[in-house]
Amino acid sequence: MTPLEIDLFPCRSDNFGVLLHDPVTGATASIDAPEEKPIRDALARRGWTLSHIFTTHHHNDHVEANLALKDRFGVTIIGPARETIPGIDRKVDGGDSFDFAGRPVEVILTPGHTAGHICFHLPGERLLFAADTLFALGCGRLFEGTPAQMWQSLEKLAALPEETIVYFGHEYTLSNARFAITVDPDNAALASRVAEIESLRAAGAFTAPTTIGLEKATNPFLRAADPAIRRHLRMEKASDAEVFAEIRARKDRF
Ligand SMILES: [Zn+2]
């Protein structure tokens, strides 16, 4: 199969726009719709016509352009069954799967950031669109879910193959990196990643995408079971979900 093409570009102050394009059929999906103009500009630059929006959750900075893009292109909007999404055509829930350009897209329910947040996984392409559940070196804030729910959601993503390429919703990586080293100061892989992120950002480059393997090695929010982090937090006997909750609470205060 001809590989799908991906276009990544900035939207709003720190959101990512992502377009997923099949060169054979012309099908083009926008992962969320944070802002109309940059999405239309990216489509025009590539000569692509939007056919789908895959919505991950209801926050305005992920759905603001849904109706405008639907008006303009007549797109099909596929989004979370448990949330209210502008212009939604097809509601999907965890465990569902649908077709995009002849490829299965699996829906993973990841409550925590919002109550009905979903991620889109293309197993054949080894691609995950994690939006505001998993960031490079971070995870979404818990607006509607409990730490235990978010931990369970992150465990589902961590169980995907390590080579899975992960696109995420926001360029928060530099501040995430500065926090990560405070809870995992002796992690050599993290230290070298922080240096790499500092030089990427200094050059104005994106830190997306990442991979599941890289996040498991360096993202403290996936490393609640790690003995060194537990020792550092003096939480050797706590459950993984409790360690995760402590890391999330520290990040909220950071
Ligand atoms: Zn959000």
Residues whose N, C-alpha, C, O or C-beta is under 5 A from the ligand:
A	BS01	ZN	H59 D132
